[in-house]
Amino acid sequence: MEKDKIEVGSICRVINTEMIYLSFNEFARNAGQEDILHIKRESTPLLDGKIVRVTYLGPHNTTSGCKILAIVETGLGLKYMRFIINIEGLKSVKQITIDSASEEYLSGKPLKEKVPNACVSKALIEAIIARNPMDLQFIDVLFLTDDHYRRILIKDGGLLGLIPEKRRTLELCRLAVENEEYAKNFIPANLKSLASC
């Protein structure tokens, strides 16, 4: 990945709230995410400088040409929100190199508490998935993608219970149950009948 390239799963900072789209109907519908919040212009300053995770990228044709828009979700102390923003309004956050806590984990010591967000790295997440997927509970969900969740559920479907309920998709639920019958206990009510098909 290029140094500042933005892609699905990228952690970014909102650098220009003027790039937030207040009316998303067509783009959100095409992305299959019609339940995105409509944000009022007077609320956008609250998002200035906030950290978000990109969940969808796609082109949007306007009279002035094609723009790339992103659907992003917030976290890190801000009330959970999803909204659409032109990627020019985002800046990729370069993940800080591994700190001493991460180095200790990579050398064999177990995690006992949440890893500070500034210390999360791709290397740490990969080590957790390889060694002890249950330790993903110590990583802020903002840094975790559906692919990370798929990989831990292949190892142990019962870990579906560690995934935030709003992130438990039908695909992840089915994968979990295929690998561990007990995972049925963690399927959200609205997906129970579909996941057992």
C-alpha positions as CSV (number, residue, x, y, z in Angstrom):
1,M,0.0,0.0,0.0
2,E,1.3,3.5,-0.9
3,K,2.2,5.7,2.1
4,D,-1.0,7.7,2.1
5,K,-3.3,5.7,-0.2
6,I,-6.8,5.4,1.2
7,E,-8.6,2.1,0.8
8,V,-11.2,0.0,2.5
9,G,-10.0,-0.6,6.1
10,S,-7.8,2.5,6.1
11,I,-7.7,4.6,9.3
12,C,-8.0,8.3,8.5
13,R,-8.5,11.7,10.1
14,V,-11.2,14.0,8.9
15,I,-9.3,17.1,7.6
16,N,-12.0,19.0,5.8
17,T,-15.6,18.8,7.0
18,E,-16.8,20.7,4.0
19,M,-16.2,17.5,2.0
20,I,-18.9,15.6,4.1
21,Y,-22.0,14.8,2.0
22,L,-25.2,15.8,3.6
23,S,-27.4,14.0,1.0
24,F,-26.3,10.5,0.2
25,N,-29.3,8.6,-1.1
26,E,-28.1,7.3,-4.5
27,F,-24.5,6.6,-3.4
28,A,-25.6,4.9,-0.1
29,R,-28.2,2.8,-2.0
30,N,-25.5,1.7,-4.5
31,A,-23.2,0.8,-1.6
32,G,-26.0,-1.2,0.0
33,Q,-25.8,1.1,3.1
34,E,-29.0,3.1,3.0
35,D,-29.1,3.4,6.8
36,I,-26.4,6.1,6.9
37,L,-27.1,9.0,9.2
38,H,-28.0,12.3,7.6
39,I,-25.8,14.9,9.2
40,K,-26.8,18.6,9.5
41,R,-24.2,21.1,8.3
42,E,-24.1,22.7,11.8
43,S,-23.0,19.3,13.2
44,T,-20.1,18.7,10.9
45,P,-17.6,20.7,13.0
46,L,-17.9,18.0,15.6
47,L,-16.2,15.6,13.2
48,D,-13.3,17.9,12.4
49,G,-10.0,16.1,13.2
50,K,-11.8,12.9,14.2
51,I,-10.4,9.4,13.4
52,V,-12.6,7.3,11.1
53,R,-12.3,3.9,9.4
54,V,-13.2,3.5,5.7
55,T,-15.8,0.9,5.1
56,Y,-16.6,1.5,1.4
57,L,-15.1,3.4,-1.5
58,G,-16.7,4.2,-4.8
59,P,-16.9,6.7,-7.6
60,H,-19.6,9.4,-7.8
61,N,-20.2,11.3,-11.0
62,T,-20.9,15.0,-10.6
63,T,-21.3,17.8,-13.0
64,S,-17.7,18.8,-12.3
65,G,-16.4,15.2,-12.9
66,C,-15.9,12.0,-11.1
67,K,-15.1,12.1,-7.4
68,I,-14.2,9.2,-5.1
69,L,-16.4,9.1,-2.1
70,A,-15.9,7.0,1.1
71,I,-18.4,5.7,3.6
72,V,-16.6,6.0,7.0
73,E,-17.5,5.1,10.6
74,T,-16.3,6.9,13.7
75,G,-15.1,5.5,17.0
76,L,-12.5,6.5,19.6
77,G,-14.7,8.3,22.0
78,L,-17.1,9.9,19.6
79,K,-20.7,8.6,19.4
80,Y,-20.8,6.0,16.6
81,M,-21.6,7.6,13.3
82,R,-21.4,6.6,9.7
83,F,-21.3,9.2,6.9
84,I,-20.1,9.9,3.4
85,I,-17.1,12.1,2.6
86,N,-15.1,12.9,-0.4
87,I,-11.7,11.2,0.1
88,E,-10.1,14.7,-0.4
89,G,-11.5,15.4,3.1
90,L,-9.6,12.6,4.6
91,K,-5.9,12.0,5.4
92,S,-4.5,8.6,6.0
93,V,-3.2,8.1,9.5
94,K,0.2,6.4,9.4
95,Q,0.2,3.8,12.1
96,I,2.8,4.4,14.6
97,T,5.6,1.8,14.9
98,I,5.3,-0.9,17.5
99,D,5.8,0.3,21.1
100,S,7.2,-1.6,24.0
101,A,3.9,-3.2,24.9
102,S,3.5,-4.5,21.3
103,E,7.1,-5.7,21.3
104,E,6.5,-7.6,24.5
105,Y,3.5,-9.3,23.0
106,L,5.5,-10.2,19.9
107,S,8.2,-11.7,22.1
108,G,5.7,-14.0,23.9
109,K,4.1,-12.0,26.8
110,P,0.3,-12.1,26.9
111,L,-1.9,-8.9,26.6
112,K,-3.8,-8.1,29.8
113,E,-5.4,-4.8,28.9
114,K,-6.5,-2.7,25.9
115,V,-3.6,-1.7,23.6
116,P,-3.5,2.1,23.2
117,N,-4.8,3.1,19.8
118,A,-1.5,4.9,19.0
119,C,0.3,1.6,19.5
120,V,-1.8,-0.6,17.3
121,S,0.1,-1.8,14.2
122,K,-0.6,-4.3,11.4
123,A,2.2,-6.5,12.7
124,L,0.6,-6.6,16.1
125,I,-2.8,-7.6,14.7
126,E,-1.3,-10.3,12.5
127,A,0.6,-11.7,15.5
128,I,-2.6,-11.8,17.5
129,I,-4.5,-13.6,14.8
130,A,-1.6,-16.1,14.4
131,R,-1.0,-16.7,18.1
132,N,-4.1,-16.1,20.1
133,P,-7.1,-14.6,18.3
134,M,-9.0,-14.1,21.5
135,D,-6.6,-11.2,22.2
136,L,-8.3,-9.2,19.5
137,Q,-10.6,-8.0,22.3
138,F,-7.7,-5.8,23.4
139,I,-7.6,-3.9,20.0
140,D,-10.1,-1.1,19.3
141,V,-12.6,-2.5,16.7
142,L,-11.9,0.6,14.5
143,F,-8.6,-1.1,13.4
144,L,-10.3,-4.5,12.6
145,T,-11.7,-5.4,9.2
146,D,-14.2,-8.1,8.2
147,D,-11.2,-10.0,6.8
148,H,-9.6,-10.1,10.3
149,Y,-12.8,-11.4,11.7
150,R,-13.1,-14.1,9.0
151,R,-9.6,-15.3,9.7
152,I,-10.3,-15.7,13.5
153,L,-13.6,-17.4,12.9
154,I,-12.0,-20.0,10.7
155,K,-9.8,-20.9,13.7
156,D,-12.6,-20.7,16.3
157,G,-16.2,-19.9,15.4
158,G,-17.0,-19.3,19.1
159,L,-15.0,-16.1,18.8
160,L,-18.1,-14.6,17.1
161,G,-19.0,-13.4,20.6
162,L,-16.0,-11.1,20.6
163,I,-17.1,-9.3,17.5
164,P,-19.4,-6.2,18.2
165,E,-23.0,-7.1,17.3
166,K,-23.3,-4.4,14.7
167,R,-20.3,-5.9,12.9
168,R,-21.7,-9.5,12.9
169,T,-22.7,-9.9,9.2
170,L,-24.6,-12.9,7.8
171,E,-21.4,-14.1,6.2
172,L,-19.5,-14.0,9.4
173,C,-22.3,-15.7,11.4
174,R,-22.5,-18.6,8.8
175,L,-18.7,-19.0,8.9
176,A,-18.7,-19.1,12.7
177,V,-21.5,-21.7,12.9
178,E,-19.7,-23.9,10.3
179,N,-16.6,-24.0,12.5
180,E,-18.3,-24.1,15.9
181,E,-22.0,-25.0,16.7
182,Y,-21.8,-23.0,19.9
183,A,-21.5,-19.8,17.8
184,K,-25.3,-19.9,17.3
185,N,-25.6,-18.3,20.7
186,F,-23.9,-15.2,19.4
187,I,-25.9,-14.7,16.2
188,P,-28.0,-11.4,16.3
189,A,-31.8,-12.1,16.5
190,N,-32.4,-10.5,13.1
191,L,-30.0,-13.0,11.4
192,K,-30.8,-16.2,13.3
193,S,-33.1,-17.7,10.7
194,L,-30.9,-16.7,7.8
195,A,-27.7,-17.9,9.4
196,S,-29.0,-21.4,9.9
197,C,-29.9,-21.9,6.1
